[in-house]
Amino acid sequence: MTNSSSTSPSHAAENAELWQSLKSAIATSSGFQSWQAEQPKSITTNTSVEQRVRLYLRETLETLAY
């Protein structure tokens, strides 16, 4: 398996499409919805869905790594 730092435009487009699909699936999941309900209102009103999904994933992974 090779890891190239350069990405072809079609590969980048595929990655962007995959991220959009994953972000949508995560944002509608019950785990994300529960997490979001526990967050301060400032987070849910002042951040984009993408930022909230990234924060949710970071916190979830940190919890799993702990």
N, C-alpha and C positions, 0 to 999 in steps of 0.2 A: 504494500500500500504506500503510495507516494503522497507526500503532502506538498503541494505547490503553493507558493505565495501569490501567484498570479491566477486569476480566475477568468475564464472566458465569459463574454457577455451572456451567452445562453446559460451557462452554469450559474452566474449571478442572478439571472432572471428566475431560474428554477429555485434557487435558495430563497429569493424574496417571496415567491409564490408559496413555497413550503412554510416559511415563517408566517405569512398571512393566514394560512390554513391552521397552523398550530395555535397561533394567537387567538383566532376565533374559537377554536375548540376549547382552549383553556379558559377564555373569558366566559364561556357559557357553562363551564363545569360547576358542579355543586361545591367542590372544594374551593374554587376561586370565589364563588358567590359568598360562601361562609366567611372566608378570609376577608373579603372586601367589606362585609357587614361589620366586622370587628375593627376596621381601620378608622382613624380619626376622619372626620368630615373633610378636613383640609386635603387629605390624600385623595379622597374619592371625587372631590370637586375641582381640585387644582392640578391634577395630573391626567395625562392621556391614558387611554386603555393600554397602549403599548407600554408606557412607563409602569402602570399598575401590574401588568402581566409580568414584566421583568422583575419587579420588586417581589411579587408573589413567588416566582420561580427561584429567585435568590434566597429568600427566606426559607422556602421549602427545602432547597438543597442544603442550606446551612444546618437546618434541623436534622436532615437525614445524615449528614456528615458527622454531626455531633454524636 
